[in-house]
Amino acid sequence: MEIAKSKAPGKLLNWDNIQKMKYSWNVVCEVMRLAPSLQGTFKEAINNFIFNGFSIPTGWKGGLRMCLGKEYARL
């Protein structure tokens, strides 16, 4: 709730806010573990955004890949 209280009305969450939500991130990881996207299934960017310094244009398609071992190593 601290993150929600710190946001101005109408402001959306950003990547930094999401990274602070440890419980929510764990829920997302568990959902992806139980119901992973099918091999060959691609996600499409609906907006331009920058991720880890890389510019991702609208319409770009990429497979969702999450390495659980890497995530566990971060704990």
All heavy atoms as a GROMACS GRO file, in nm:
protein
  598
    1MET      N    1   0.081  -0.120   0.000
    1MET     CA    2   0.000   0.000   0.000
    1MET      C    3   0.085   0.126   0.000
    1MET      O    4   0.038   0.230  -0.040
    1MET     CB    5  -0.094   0.000   0.121
    1MET     CG    6  -0.200  -0.111   0.118
    1MET     SD    7  -0.303  -0.112  -0.029
    1MET     CE    8  -0.406   0.027  -0.002
    2GLU      N    9   0.212   0.114   0.045
    2GLU     CA   10   0.297   0.232   0.048
    2GLU      C   11   0.319   0.287  -0.092
    2GLU      O   12   0.323   0.408  -0.112
    2GLU     CB   13   0.433   0.199   0.112
    2GLU     CG   14   0.427   0.155   0.255
    2GLU     CD   15   0.404   0.005   0.269
    2GLU    OE1   16   0.441  -0.071   0.178
    2GLU    OE2   17   0.348  -0.035   0.371
    3ILE      N   18   0.333   0.197  -0.189
    3ILE     CA   19   0.358   0.242  -0.326
    3ILE      C   20   0.235   0.314  -0.380
    3ILE      O   21   0.246   0.419  -0.442
    3ILE     CB   22   0.398   0.123  -0.415
    3ILE    CG1   23   0.534   0.069  -0.368
    3ILE    CG2   24   0.403   0.164  -0.562
    3ILE    CD1   25   0.576  -0.060  -0.433
    4ALA      N   26   0.117   0.258  -0.354
    4ALA     CA   27  -0.006   0.322  -0.401
    4ALA      C   28  -0.023   0.460  -0.338
    4ALA      O   29  -0.066   0.554  -0.404
    4ALA     CB   30  -0.126   0.233  -0.369
    5LYS      N   31   0.010   0.473  -0.210
    5LYS     CA   32  -0.004   0.602  -0.142
    5LYS      C   33   0.096   0.706  -0.193
    5LYS      O   34   0.071   0.825  -0.188
    5LYS     CB   35   0.013   0.583   0.008
    5LYS     CG   36  -0.101   0.509   0.072
    5LYS     CD   37  -0.075   0.486   0.220
    5LYS     CE   38  -0.185   0.402   0.282
    5LYS     NZ   39  -0.159   0.371   0.422
    6SER      N   40   0.210   0.658  -0.243
    6SER     CA   41   0.313   0.751  -0.290
    6SER      C   42   0.286   0.803  -0.432
    6SER      O   43   0.349   0.897  -0.476
    6SER     CB   44   0.451   0.684  -0.287
    6SER     OG   45   0.462   0.585  -0.388
    7LYS      N   46   0.191   0.740  -0.502
    7LYS     CA   47   0.158   0.781  -0.640
    7LYS      C   48   0.052   0.889  -0.639
    7LYS      O   49  -0.042   0.885  -0.561
    7LYS     CB   50   0.107   0.662  -0.721
    7LYS     CG   51   0.201   0.543  -0.730
    7LYS     CD   52   0.330   0.574  -0.799
    7LYS     CE   53   0.314   0.573  -0.948
    7LYS     NZ   54   0.441   0.592  -1.017
    8ALA      N   55   0.068   0.986  -0.727
    8ALA     CA   56  -0.034   1.089  -0.743
    8ALA      C   57  -0.158   1.026  -0.810
    8ALA      O   58  -0.145   0.928  -0.884
    8ALA     CB   59   0.019   1.203  -0.829
    9PRO      N   60  -0.276   1.080  -0.784
    9PRO     CA   61  -0.398   1.025  -0.847
    9PRO      C   62  -0.384   1.021  -1.000
    9PRO      O   63  -0.339   1.118  -1.061
    9PRO     CB   64  -0.508   1.122  -0.804
    9PRO     CG   65  -0.455   1.185  -0.678
    9PRO     CD   66  -0.306   1.192  -0.696
   10GLY      N   67  -0.417   0.909  -1.058
   10GLY     CA   68  -0.411   0.894  -1.204
   10GLY      C   69  -0.276   0.851  -1.257
   10GLY      O   70  -0.262   0.824  -1.376
   11LYS      N   71  -0.172   0.846  -1.173
   11LYS     CA   72  -0.039   0.805  -1.218
   11LYS      C   73  -0.030   0.653  -1.219
   11LYS      O   74  -0.075   0.586  -1.127
   11LYS     CB   75   0.070   0.862  -1.127
   11LYS     CG   76   0.087   1.011  -1.138
   11LYS     CD   77   0.145   1.046  -1.272
   11LYS     CE   78   0.170   1.195  -1.281
   11LYS     NZ   79   0.230   1.232  -1.406
   12LEU      N   80   0.031   0.598  -1.324
   12LEU     CA   81   0.046   0.455  -1.338
   12LEU      C   82   0.174   0.406  -1.271
   12LEU      O   83   0.265   0.484  -1.246
   12LEU     CB   84   0.048   0.418  -1.486
   12LEU     CG   85  -0.077   0.454  -1.566
   12LEU    CD1   86  -0.055   0.422  -1.714
   12LEU    CD2   87  -0.198   0.382  -1.514
   13LEU      N   88   0.179   0.277  -1.245
   13LEU     CA   89   0.300   0.218  -1.190
   13LEU      C   90   0.409   0.218  -1.296
   13LEU      O   91   0.382   0.208  -1.415
   13LEU     CB   92   0.273   0.073  -1.148
   13LEU     CG   93   0.174   0.053  -1.034
   13LEU    CD1   94   0.147  -0.096  -1.016
   13LEU    CD2   95   0.227   0.113  -0.907
   14ASN      N   96   0.534   0.228  -1.251
   14ASN     CA   97   0.646   0.215  -1.343
   14ASN      C   98   0.728   0.092  -1.302
   14ASN      O   99   0.695   0.025  -1.204
   14ASN     CB  100   0.731   0.342  -1.347
   14ASN     CG  101   0.787   0.378  -1.211
   14ASN    OD1  102   0.823   0.293  -1.131
   14ASN    ND2  103   0.795   0.507  -1.184
   15TRP      N  104   0.831   0.060  -1.377
   15TRP     CA  105   0.909  -0.061  -1.353
   15TRP      C  106   0.971  -0.061  -1.213
   15TRP      O  107   0.974  -0.164  -1.147
   15TRP     CB  108   1.017  -0.076  -1.460
   15TRP     CG  109   1.093  -0.204  -1.448
   15TRP    CD1  110   1.224  -0.219  -1.416
   15TRP    CD2  111   1.042  -0.337  -1.464
   15TRP    NE1  112   1.258  -0.352  -1.412
   15TRP    CE2  113   1.149  -0.427  -1.441
   15TRP    CE3  114   0.918  -0.391  -1.495
   15TRP    CZ2  115   1.134  -0.565  -1.448
   15TRP    CZ3  116   0.904  -0.528  -1.503
   15TRP    CH2  117   1.011  -0.613  -1.480
   16ASP      N  118   1.018   0.053  -1.166
   16ASP     CA  119   1.075   0.060  -1.031
   16ASP      C  120   0.972   0.025  -0.924
   16ASP      O  121   1.002  -0.044  -0.828
   16ASP     CB  122   1.132   0.200  -1.003
   16ASP     CG  123   1.257   0.228  -1.085
   16ASP    OD1  124   1.329   0.132  -1.118
   16ASP    OD2  125   1.281   0.346  -1.116
   17ASN      N  126   0.848   0.073  -0.943
   17ASN     CA  127   0.742   0.040  -0.848
   17ASN      C  128   0.716  -0.110  -0.846
   17ASN      O  129   0.702  -0.170  -0.739
   17ASN     CB  130   0.612   0.111  -0.885
   17ASN     CG  131   0.621   0.261  -0.882
   17ASN    OD1  132   0.567   0.326  -0.970
   17ASN    ND2  133   0.689   0.318  -0.785
   18ILE      N  134   0.709  -0.170  -0.961
   18ILE     CA  135   0.680  -0.313  -0.972
   18ILE      C  136   0.791  -0.396  -0.908
   18ILE      O  137   0.764  -0.496  -0.840
   18ILE     CB  138   0.658  -0.352  -1.120
   18ILE    CG1  139   0.530  -0.284  -1.171
   18ILE    CG2  140   0.650  -0.503  -1.137
   18ILE    CD1  141   0.511  -0.290  -1.319
   19GLN      N  142   0.916  -0.356  -0.925
   19GLN     CA  143   1.026  -0.431  -0.867
   19GLN      C  144   1.022  -0.428  -0.714
   19GLN      O  145   1.073  -0.519  -0.650
   19GLN     CB  146   1.160  -0.376  -0.916
   19GLN     CG  147   1.189  -0.415  -1.059
   19GLN     CD  148   1.323  -0.364  -1.105
   19GLN    OE1  149   1.362  -0.253  -1.075
   19GLN    NE2  150   1.394  -0.448  -1.178
   20LYS      N  151   0.963  -0.326  -0.657
   20LYS     CA  152   0.952  -0.317  -0.511
   20LYS      C  153   0.841  -0.407  -0.455
   20LYS      O  154   0.836  -0.431  -0.336
   20LYS     CB  155   0.925  -0.172  -0.470
   20LYS     CG  156   1.042  -0.080  -0.496
   20LYS     CD  157   1.006   0.061  -0.463
   20LYS     CE  158   1.119   0.156  -0.502
   20LYS     NZ  159   1.082   0.296  -0.485
   21MET      N  160   0.754  -0.456  -0.541
   21MET     CA  161   0.642  -0.540  -0.500
   21MET      C  162   0.684  -0.686  -0.501
   21MET      O  163   0.651  -0.763  -0.590
   21MET     CB  164   0.523  -0.518  -0.593
   21MET     CG  165   0.471  -0.379  -0.593
   21MET     SD  166   0.339  -0.365  -0.714
   21MET     CE  167   0.288  -0.199  -0.687
   22LYS      N  168   0.758  -0.728  -0.401
   22LYS     CA  169   0.816  -0.862  -0.397
   22LYS      C  170   0.709  -0.971  -0.399
   22LYS      O  171   0.721  -1.070  -0.470
   22LYS     CB  172   0.906  -0.881  -0.274
   22LYS     CG  173   1.024  -0.786  -0.272
   22LYS     CD  174   1.112  -0.808  -0.392
   22LYS     CE  175   1.231  -0.714  -0.388
   22LYS     NZ  176   1.306  -0.715  -0.511
   23TYR      N  177   0.601  -0.954  -0.323
   23TYR     CA  178   0.495  -1.056  -0.320
   23TYR      C  179   0.430  -1.068  -0.457
   23TYR      O  180   0.411  -1.179  -0.508
   23TYR     CB  181   0.391  -1.022  -0.214
   23TYR     CG  182   0.281  -1.124  -0.206
   23TYR    CD1  183   0.299  -1.243  -0.138
   23TYR    CD2  184   0.158  -1.102  -0.268
   23TYR    CE1  185   0.200  -1.338  -0.132
   23TYR    CE2  186   0.058  -1.196  -0.263
   23TYR     CZ  187   0.079  -1.314  -0.194
   23TYR     OH  188  -0.021  -1.408  -0.191
   24SER      N  189   0.397  -0.955  -0.519
   24SER     CA  190   0.334  -0.957  -0.651
   24SER      C  191   0.426  -1.022  -0.754
   24SER      O  192   0.379  -1.098  -0.840
   24SER     CB  193   0.297  -0.816  -0.696
   24SER     OG  194   0.203  -0.760  -0.607
   25TRP      N  195   0.555  -0.992  -0.748
   25TRP     CA  196   0.651  -1.052  -0.842
   25TRP      C  197   0.654  -1.204  -0.824
   25TRP      O  198   0.657  -1.279  -0.920
   25TRP     CB  199   0.789  -0.992  -0.824
   25TRP     CG  200   0.890  -1.053  -0.916
   25TRP    CD1  201   0.992  -1.136  -0.884
   25TRP    CD2  202   0.896  -1.037  -1.058
   25TRP    NE1  203   1.062  -1.172  -0.996
   25TRP    CE2  204   1.006  -1.113  -1.105
   25TRP    CE3  205   0.821  -0.965  -1.151
   25TRP    CZ2  206   1.040  -1.120  -1.239
   25TRP    CZ3  207   0.856  -0.972  -1.285
   25TRP    CH2  208   0.965  -1.048  -1.326
   26ASN      N  209   0.650  -1.250  -0.699
   26ASN     CA  210   0.650  -1.394  -0.674
   26ASN      C  211   0.523  -1.459  -0.728
   26ASN      O  212   0.527  -1.572  -0.777
   26ASN     CB  213   0.665  -1.423  -0.524
   26ASN     CG  214   0.804  -1.391  -0.475
   26ASN    OD1  215   0.899  -1.390  -0.551
   26ASN    ND2  216   0.816  -1.364  -0.347
   27VAL      N  217   0.410  -1.390  -0.719
   27VAL     CA  218   0.285  -1.441  -0.776
   27VAL      C  219   0.298  -1.456  -0.927
   27VAL      O  220   0.260  -1.558  -0.985
   27VAL     CB  221   0.165  -1.351  -0.739
   27VAL    CG1  222   0.041  -1.390  -0.817
   27VAL    CG2  223   0.139  -1.355  -0.590
   28VAL      N  224   0.354  -1.356  -0.993
   28VAL     CA  225   0.374  -1.362  -1.138
   28VAL      C  226   0.464  -1.480  -1.175
   28VAL      O  227   0.434  -1.556  -1.268
   28VAL     CB  228   0.434  -1.230  -1.192
   28VAL    CG1  229   0.478  -1.244  -1.336
   28VAL    CG2  230   0.334  -1.118  -1.177
   29CYS      N  231   0.572  -1.499  -1.102
   29CYS     CA  232   0.663  -1.612  -1.128
   29CYS      C  233   0.591  -1.745  -1.113
   29CYS      O  234   0.610  -1.837  -1.193
   29CYS     CB  235   0.785  -1.606  -1.037
   29CYS     SG  236   0.898  -1.472  -1.075
   30GLU      N  237   0.508  -1.757  -1.010
   30GLU     CA  238   0.435  -1.882  -0.987
   30GLU      C  239   0.333  -1.908  -1.097
   30GLU      O  240   0.317  -2.020  -1.143
   30GLU     CB  241   0.368  -1.878  -0.850
   30GLU     CG  242   0.299  -2.007  -0.811
   30GLU     CD  243   0.391  -2.125  -0.793
   30GLU    OE1  244   0.514  -2.109  -0.794
   30GLU    OE2  245   0.339  -2.238  -0.777
   31VAL      N  246   0.264  -1.804  -1.140
   31VAL     CA  247   0.168  -1.819  -1.251
   31VAL      C  248   0.241  -1.864  -1.377
   31VAL      O  249   0.194  -1.954  -1.448
   31VAL     CB  250   0.090  -1.688  -1.275
   31VAL    CG1  251   0.013  -1.694  -1.405
   31VAL    CG2  252  -0.003  -1.660  -1.158
   32MET      N  253   0.356  -1.805  -1.406
   32MET     CA  254   0.432  -1.844  -1.525
   32MET      C  255   0.484  -1.988  -1.512
   32MET      O  256   0.497  -2.059  -1.610
   32MET     CB  257   0.548  -1.748  -1.549
   32MET     CG  258   0.504  -1.611  -1.592
   32MET     SD  259   0.401  -1.612  -1.740
   32MET     CE  260   0.511  -1.687  -1.858
   33ARG      N  261   0.513  -2.032  -1.390
   33ARG     CA  262   0.559  -2.168  -1.369
   33ARG      C  263   0.445  -2.266  -1.394
   33ARG      O  264   0.462  -2.370  -1.458
   33ARG     CB  265   0.611  -2.186  -1.227
   33ARG     CG  266   0.670  -2.323  -1.200
   33ARG     CD  267   0.710  -2.339  -1.055
   33ARG     NE  268   0.596  -2.351  -0.966
   33ARG     CZ  269   0.528  -2.465  -0.946
   33ARG    NH1  270   0.561  -2.575  -1.009
   33ARG    NH2  271   0.427  -2.467  -0.862
   34LEU      N  272   0.326  -2.232  -1.345
   34LEU     CA  273   0.211  -2.322  -1.358
   34LEU      C  274   0.152  -2.321  -1.498
   34LEU      O  275   0.101  -2.423  -1.545
   34LEU     CB  276   0.103  -2.285  -1.257
   34LEU     CG  277   0.142  -2.306  -1.111
   34LEU    CD1  278   0.034  -2.250  -1.020
   34LEU    CD2  279   0.166  -2.454  -1.081
   35ALA      N  280   0.155  -2.208  -1.564
   35ALA     CA  281   0.095  -2.195  -1.697
   35ALA      C  282   0.190  -2.118  -1.789
   35ALA      O  283   0.162  -2.004  -1.826
   35ALA     CB  284  -0.039  -2.125  -1.687
   36PRO      N  285   0.304  -2.177  -1.825
   36PRO     CA  286   0.398  -2.105  -1.911
   36PRO      C  287   0.340  -2.084  -2.051
   36PRO      O  288   0.253  -2.159  -2.095
   36PRO     CB  289   0.520  -2.197  -1.916
   36PRO     CG  290   0.464  -2.333  -1.890
   36PRO     CD  291   0.347  -2.313  -1.798
   37SER      N  292   0.388  -1.980  -2.116
   37SER     CA  293   0.345  -1.959  -2.254
   37SER      C  294   0.398  -2.073  -2.339
   37SER      O  295   0.504  -2.130  -2.312
   37SER     CB  296   0.394  -1.824  -2.306
   37SER     OG  297   0.535  -1.817  -2.295
   38LEU      N  298   0.324  -2.111  -2.440
   38LEU     CA  299   0.364  -2.222  -2.525
   38LEU      C  300   0.488  -2.186  -2.606
   38LEU      O  301   0.508  -2.071  -2.642
   38LEU     CB  302   0.250  -2.257  -2.620
   38LEU     CG  303   0.120  -2.303  -2.555
   38LEU    CD1  304   0.011  -2.317  -2.659
   38LEU    CD2  305   0.140  -2.432  -2.480
   39GLN      N  306   0.567  -2.287  -2.635
   39GLN     CA  307   0.685  -2.263  -2.719
   39GLN      C  308   0.637  -2.216  -2.855
   39GLN      O  309   0.546  -2.273  -2.914
   39GLN     CB  310   0.766  -2.390  -2.733
   39GLN     CG  311   0.897  -2.368  -2.804
   39GLN     CD  312   0.982  -2.494  -2.803
   39GLN    OE1  313   0.940  -2.599  -2.759
   39GLN    NE2  314   1.102  -2.481  -2.851
   40GLY      N  315   0.694  -2.111  -2.902
   40GLY     CA  316   0.652  -2.054  -3.030
   40GLY      C  317   0.547  -1.946  -3.014
   40GLY      O  318   0.509  -1.882  -3.109
   41THR      N  319   0.499  -1.924  -2.892
   41THR     CA  320   0.402  -1.818  -2.866
   41THR      C  321   0.480  -1.690  -2.840
   41THR      O  322   0.575  -1.689  -2.765
   41THR     CB  323   0.316  -1.851  -2.743
   41THR    OG1  324   0.249  -1.973  -2.765
   41THR    CG2  325   0.215  -1.743  -2.716
   42PHE      N  326   0.438  -1.583  -2.905
   42PHE     CA  327   0.510  -1.458  -2.892
   42PHE      C  328   0.421  -1.351  -2.832
   42PHE      O  329   0.300  -1.350  -2.852
   42PHE     CB  330   0.561  -1.410  -3.028
   42PHE     CG  331   0.665  -1.501  -3.086
   42PHE    CD1  332   0.631  -1.599  -3.176
   42PHE    CD2  333   0.797  -1.490  -3.047
   42PHE    CE1  334   0.727  -1.684  -3.228
   42PHE    CE2  335   0.894  -1.574  -3.098
   42PHE     CZ  336   0.858  -1.671  -3.189
   43LYS      N  337   0.483  -1.263  -2.758
   43LYS     CA  338   0.415  -1.146  -2.703
   43LYS      C  339   0.448  -1.029  -2.793
   43LYS      O  340   0.557  -1.021  -2.850
   43LYS     CB  341   0.463  -1.116  -2.561
   43LYS     CG  342   0.449  -1.233  -2.466
   43LYS     CD  343   0.305  -1.260  -2.435
   43LYS     CE  344   0.295  -1.372  -2.332
   43LYS     NZ  345   0.161  -1.408  -2.302
   44GLU      N  346   0.354  -0.936  -2.808
   44GLU     CA  347   0.375  -0.820  -2.895
   44GLU      C  348   0.370  -0.692  -2.812
   44GLU      O  349   0.279  -0.674  -2.731
   44GLU     CB  350   0.266  -0.815  -3.002
   44GLU     CG  351   0.285  -0.702  -3.102
   44GLU     CD  352   0.185  -0.708  -3.215
   44GLU    OE1  353   0.119  -0.811  -3.232
   44GLU    OE2  354   0.175  -0.608  -3.286
   45ALA      N  355   0.472  -0.607  -2.832
   45ALA     CA  356   0.477  -0.479  -2.760
   45ALA      C  357   0.367  -0.388  -2.814
   45ALA      O  358   0.357  -0.367  -2.935
   45ALA     CB  359   0.613  -0.414  -2.778
   46ILE      N  360   0.286  -0.333  -2.724
   46ILE     CA  361   0.178  -0.244  -2.768
   46ILE      C  362   0.218  -0.097  -2.757
   46ILE      O  363   0.149  -0.010  -2.808
   46ILE     CB  364   0.048  -0.270  -2.688
   46ILE    CG1  365   0.070  -0.254  -2.539
   46ILE    CG2  366  -0.008  -0.408  -2.720
   46ILE    CD1  367  -0.056  -0.260  -2.456
   47ASN      N  368   0.332  -0.072  -2.692
   47ASN     CA  369   0.386   0.065  -2.679
   47ASN      C  370   0.537   0.059  -2.692
   47ASN      O  371   0.598  -0.044  -2.663
   47ASN     CB  372   0.353   0.125  -2.542
   47ASN     CG  373   0.206   0.147  -2.521
   47ASN    OD1  374   0.137   0.196  -2.609
   47ASN    ND2  375   0.157   0.111  -2.405
   48ASN      N  376   0.598   0.170  -2.733
   48ASN     CA  377   0.744   0.180  -2.729
   48ASN      C  378   0.788   0.186  -2.583
   48ASN      O  379   0.721   0.250  -2.502
   48ASN     CB  380   0.792   0.308  -2.798
   48ASN     CG  381   0.767   0.307  -2.946
   48ASN    OD1  382   0.765   0.202  -3.009
   48ASN    ND2  383   0.747   0.424  -3.003
   49PHE      N  384   0.896   0.116  -2.548
   49PHE     CA  385   0.949   0.125  -2.414
   49PHE      C  386   1.096   0.088  -2.414
   49PHE      O  387   1.148   0.036  -2.512
   49PHE     CB  388   0.871   0.038  -2.314
   49PHE     CG  389   0.882  -0.110  -2.339
   49PHE    CD1  390   0.974  -0.186  -2.270
   49PHE    CD2  391   0.799  -0.172  -2.430
   49PHE    CE1  392   0.984  -0.323  -2.292
   49PHE    CE2  393   0.808  -0.309  -2.452
   49PHE     CZ  394   0.900  -0.384  -2.384
   50ILE      N  395   1.164   0.121  -2.305
   50ILE     CA  396   1.306   0.089  -2.290
   50ILE      C  397   1.319  -0.012  -2.178
   50ILE      O  398   1.265   0.007  -2.069
   50ILE     CB  399   1.389   0.215  -2.262
   50ILE    CG1  400   1.382   0.308  -2.382
   50ILE    CG2  401   1.534   0.178  -2.228
   50ILE    CD1  402   1.453   0.441  -2.364
   51PHE      N  403   1.388  -0.122  -2.204
   51PHE     CA  404   1.409  -0.228  -2.106
   51PHE      C  405   1.557  -0.258  -2.097
   51PHE      O  406   1.617  -0.296  -2.197
   51PHE     CB  407   1.330  -0.353  -2.144
   51PHE     CG  408   1.348  -0.466  -2.048
   51PHE    CD1  409   1.287  -0.463  -1.925
   51PHE    CD2  410   1.428  -0.574  -2.078
   51PHE    CE1  411   1.303  -0.566  -1.835
   51PHE    CE2  412   1.446  -0.678  -1.990
   51PHE     CZ  413   1.382  -0.673  -1.867
   52ASN      N  414   1.614  -0.239  -1.978
   52ASN     CA  415   1.758  -0.262  -1.957
   52ASN      C  416   1.844  -0.192  -2.061
   52ASN      O  417   1.942  -0.247  -2.111
   52ASN     CB  418   1.789  -0.412  -1.956
   52ASN     CG  419   1.746  -0.480  -1.829
   52ASN    OD1  420   1.721  -0.414  -1.729
   52ASN    ND2  421   1.739  -0.611  -1.831
   53GLY      N  422   1.804  -0.071  -2.098
   53GLY     CA  423   1.882   0.008  -2.193
   53GLY      C  424   1.852  -0.022  -2.340
   53GLY      O  425   1.908   0.041  -2.428
   54PHE      N  426   1.764  -0.119  -2.366
   54PHE     CA  427   1.728  -0.153  -2.504
   54PHE      C  428   1.595  -0.090  -2.538
   54PHE      O  429   1.499  -0.100  -2.462
   54PHE     CB  430   1.718  -0.305  -2.522
   54PHE     CG  431   1.848  -0.376  -2.504
   54PHE    CD1  432   1.879  -0.437  -2.383
   54PHE    CD2  433   1.940  -0.382  -2.607
   54PHE    CE1  434   1.999  -0.503  -2.365
   54PHE    CE2  435   2.060  -0.448  -2.590
   54PHE     CZ  436   2.090  -0.508  -2.469
   55SER      N  437   1.587  -0.025  -2.655
   55SER     CA  438   1.464   0.037  -2.700
   55SER      C  439   1.380  -0.069  -2.773
   55SER      O  440   1.425  -0.128  -2.870
   55SER     CB  441   1.496   0.152  -2.795
   55SER     OG  442   1.376   0.209  -2.843
   56ILE      N  443   1.258  -0.093  -2.724
   56ILE     CA  444   1.168  -0.191  -2.783
   56ILE      C  445   1.057  -0.114  -2.853
   56ILE      O  446   0.979  -0.044  -2.789
   56ILE     CB  447   1.108  -0.284  -2.675
   56ILE    CG1  448   1.216  -0.344  -2.585
   56ILE    CG2  449   1.020  -0.391  -2.739
   56ILE    CD1  450   1.317  -0.431  -2.655
   57PRO      N  451   1.046  -0.127  -2.986
   57PRO     CA  452   0.945  -0.051  -3.060
   57PRO      C  453   0.807  -0.118  -3.056
   57PRO      O  454   0.796  -0.239  -3.036
   57PRO     CB  455   0.999  -0.050  -3.203
   57PRO     CG  456   1.078  -0.176  -3.212
   57PRO     CD  457   1.136  -0.199  -3.075
   58THR      N  458   0.702  -0.038  -3.074
   58THR     CA  459   0.567  -0.091  -3.083
   58THR      C  460   0.560  -0.193  -3.196
   58THR      O  461   0.617  -0.174  -3.302
   58THR     CB  462   0.468   0.023  -3.111
   58THR    OG1  463   0.477   0.118  -3.005
   58THR    CG2  464   0.326  -0.027  -3.123
   59GLY      N  465   0.492  -0.305  -3.169
   59GLY     CA  466   0.477  -0.408  -3.271
   59GLY      C  467   0.585  -0.515  -3.267
   59GLY      O  468   0.572  -0.619  -3.331
   60TRP      N  469   0.692  -0.491  -3.192
   60TRP     CA  470   0.800  -0.590  -3.184
   60TRP      C  471   0.747  -0.714  -3.113
   60TRP      O  472   0.674  -0.707  -3.016
   60TRP     CB  473   0.917  -0.532  -3.107
   60TRP     CG  474   1.036  -0.621  -3.103
   60TRP    CD1  475   1.132  -0.635  -3.198
   60TRP    CD2  476   1.074  -0.709  -2.996
   60TRP    NE1  477   1.226  -0.725  -3.157
   60TRP    CE2  478   1.193  -0.773  -3.034
   60TRP    CE3  479   1.017  -0.741  -2.874
   60TRP    CZ2  480   1.255  -0.868  -2.953
   60TRP    CZ3  481   1.080  -0.834  -2.794
   60TRP    CH2  482   1.198  -0.896  -2.834
   61LYS      N  483   0.784  -0.831  -3.165
   61LYS     CA  484   0.738  -0.957  -3.107
   61LYS      C  485   0.856  -1.034  -3.050
   61LYS      O  486   0.962  -1.038  -3.110
   61LYS     CB  487   0.666  -1.042  -3.211
   61LYS     CG  488   0.538  -0.978  -3.259
   61LYS     CD  489   0.468  -1.064  -3.360
   61LYS     CE  490   0.343  -0.993  -3.407
   61LYS     NZ  491   0.270  -1.072  -3.505
   62GLY      N  492   0.835  -1.093  -2.936
   62GLY     CA  493   0.940  -1.172  -2.874
   62GLY      C  494   0.880  -1.279  -2.786
   62GLY      O  495   0.771  -1.263  -2.732
   63GLY      N  496   0.950  -1.388  -2.774
   63GLY     CA  497   0.906  -1.496  -2.687
   63GLY      C  498   0.931  -1.461  -2.543
   63GLY      O  499   1.029  -1.397  -2.509
   64LEU      N  500   0.840  -1.501  -2.457
   64LEU     CA  501   0.856  -1.477  -2.314
   64LEU      C  502   0.948  -1.584  -2.258
   64LEU      O  503   0.926  -1.703  -2.277
   64LEU     CB  504   0.720  -1.483  -2.244
   64LEU     CG  505   0.718  -1.455  -2.096
   64LEU    CD1  506   0.771  -1.315  -2.070
   64LEU    CD2  507   0.579  -1.470  -2.042
   65ARG      N  508   1.052  -1.542  -2.192
   65ARG     CA  509   1.148  -1.637  -2.135
   65ARG      C  510   1.185  -1.589  -1.996
   65ARG      O  511   1.230  -1.478  -1.978
   65ARG     CB  512   1.271  -1.646  -2.224
   65ARG     CG  513   1.372  -1.745  -2.174
   65ARG     CD  514   1.489  -1.751  -2.271
   65ARG     NE  515   1.594  -1.829  -2.214
   65ARG     CZ  516   1.622  -1.954  -2.249
   65ARG    NH1  517   1.550  -2.012  -2.340
   65ARG    NH2  518   1.721  -2.019  -2.193
   66MET      N  519   1.166  -1.674  -1.900
   66MET     CA  520   1.200  -1.640  -1.763
   66MET      C  521   1.282  -1.755  -1.707
   66MET      O  522   1.237  -1.869  -1.705
   66MET     CB  523   1.073  -1.621  -1.679
   66MET     CG  524   1.103  -1.583  -1.536
   66MET     SD  525   0.954  -1.569  -1.437
   66MET     CE  526   0.874  -1.432  -1.514
   67CYS      N  527   1.401  -1.727  -1.665
   67CYS     CA  528   1.489  -1.829  -1.609
   67CYS      C  529   1.470  -1.830  -1.458
   67CYS      O  530   1.514  -1.739  -1.389
   67CYS     CB  531   1.634  -1.801  -1.646
   67CYS     SG  532   1.748  -1.920  -1.574
   68LEU      N  533   1.402  -1.932  -1.408
   68LEU     CA  534   1.375  -1.937  -1.264
   68LEU      C  535   1.503  -1.951  -1.184
   68LEU      O  536   1.514  -1.898  -1.074
   68LEU     CB  537   1.280  -2.051  -1.233
   68LEU     CG  538   1.139  -2.032  -1.289
   68LEU    CD1  539   1.054  -2.153  -1.255
   68LEU    CD2  540   1.076  -1.906  -1.236
   69GLY      N  541   1.603  -2.023  -1.237
   69GLY     CA  542   1.729  -2.036  -1.165
   69GLY      C  543   1.794  -1.901  -1.143
   69GLY      O  544   1.848  -1.873  -1.036
   70LYS      N  545   1.788  -1.816  -1.243
   70LYS     CA  546   1.845  -1.681  -1.229
   70LYS      C  547   1.769  -1.603  -1.122
   70LYS      O  548   1.828  -1.532  -1.041
   70LYS     CB  549   1.840  -1.608  -1.362
   70LYS     CG  550   1.894  -1.467  -1.355
   70LYS     CD  551   1.883  -1.396  -1.487
   70LYS     CE  552   1.929  -1.252  -1.474
   70LYS     NZ  553   1.898  -1.175  -1.591
   71GLU      N  554   1.636  -1.617  -1.121
   71GLU     CA  555   1.555  -1.546  -1.022
   71GLU      C  556   1.585  -1.596  -0.881
   71GLU      O  557   1.591  -1.518  -0.787
   71GLU     CB  558   1.405  -1.559  -1.055
   71GLU     CG  559   1.367  -1.495  -1.187
   71GLU     CD  560   1.405  -1.348  -1.196
   71GLU    OE1  561   1.389  -1.275  -1.096
   71GLU    OE2  562   1.450  -1.305  -1.302
   72TYR      N  563   1.602  -1.727  -0.864
   72TYR     CA  564   1.636  -1.781  -0.732
   72TYR      C  565   1.773  -1.730  -0.687
   72TYR      O  566   1.794  -1.703  -0.570
   72TYR     CB  567   1.638  -1.934  -0.732
   72TYR     CG  568   1.500  -1.994  -0.713
   72TYR    CD1  569   1.443  -2.072  -0.810
   72TYR    CD2  570   1.430  -1.972  -0.595
   72TYR    CE1  571   1.318  -2.128  -0.793
   72TYR    CE2  572   1.305  -2.026  -0.577
   72TYR     CZ  573   1.249  -2.104  -0.675
   72TYR     OH  574   1.125  -2.158  -0.658
   73ALA      N  575   1.865  -1.717  -0.780
   73ALA     CA  576   1.999  -1.669  -0.746
   73ALA      C  577   1.994  -1.525  -0.694
   73ALA      O  578   2.080  -1.485  -0.616
   73ALA     CB  579   2.091  -1.679  -0.867
   74ARG      N  580   1.896  -1.449  -0.738
   74ARG     CA  581   1.882  -1.310  -0.695
   74ARG      C  582   1.833  -1.299  -0.551
   74ARG      O  583   1.847  -1.196  -0.488
   74ARG     CB  584   1.786  -1.236  -0.786
   74ARG     CG  585   1.842  -1.215  -0.924
   74ARG     CD  586   1.743  -1.153  -1.019
   74ARG     NE  587   1.672  -1.041  -0.959
   74ARG     CZ  588   1.573  -0.977  -1.017
   74ARG    NH1  589   1.531  -1.015  -1.135
   74ARG    NH2  590   1.513  -0.879  -0.959
   75LEU      N  591   1.773  -1.407  -0.496
   75LEU     CA  592   1.716  -1.402  -0.360
   75LEU      C  593   1.820  -1.394  -0.254
   75LEU      O  594   1.921  -1.433  -0.246
   75LEU     CB  595   1.625  -1.522  -0.336
   75LEU     CG  596   1.502  -1.528  -0.425
   75LEU    CD1  597   1.426  -1.656  -0.396
   75LEU    CD2  598   1.412  -1.409  -0.400
   0.00000   0.00000   0.00000
